[in-house]
Amino acid sequence: MAGGNQALRQAIDLVHVPTLAHRFRGEPLAEGVELLLAIAAGDEASEHRALMEAERDRETVLEAATFFIQQVLFSPDADHYRILGATPEAGRDELRRNFTQLMRWLHPDVDRGGGHAVFLGRVMEAWDTLKTPEGRRAYDAGLLASEPRPAAAMNGANSKAAAPNAIKAKPSRSVLRRMAPPRRPMPPRLRRPNLLGRALARLLGGP
């Protein structure tokens, strides 16, 4: 399947090569995840579409959809958007639709073995956080604050590169002493009871 749904292609590849999970987790979420959610939720029309597009048997398509959800959407470091099969740009209607599909997938009528119930708490938490504008704004602010920033050392590296022929002077000992941080006063040492001395005194008949 050269073209078609990107998420479906990844799901088929993943079910045959599970080690791809690490790569897919580190990439932006593939387009078309809603098709996998609908398949997992038992939607027959979506399942038929995937069978025609993937040219695989029904068991493979169902397994691929479920495995992709488990390994990519529910990876340990997945944020609330990814858990709901969406991106931070998704609208509330998309989040709600995906949440509904996930809840159907988690329903005992679909999950007859009960093996997916372990994901229920994460799905509920993600939806409860993002379902209101206030909760979503607070969560987005937290995501933005947790993004890695460029190291401050880059500025120093740029300044060094601007003067490659500069001679580095070695500071004198007096300068180094002034640059050194002040020594903290040592706390008073607590005296330990002289247990050995007391034992010897008792043996010798002392008090």
Buried (B, 14 or more C-beta within 10 A) or exposed (E): EEEBBBBBBBBBBBBEEEEBBEEBBEEEBBEBBBBBBBBBBBBEEBBEBBBEBBEBEEEBBBBBBBBBBBBBBBBEEBBBBBBBBBBBEBEEEBBBBBBEBBBBBBEEEEBEEEEBEEBEEBBBEBBEBBEEEEBBEEBBEEEEEEEEEEEEEEEEEEEEEEEEEEEEEEEEEEEEEEEEEEEEEEEEEEEEEEEEEEEEEEEEEEE
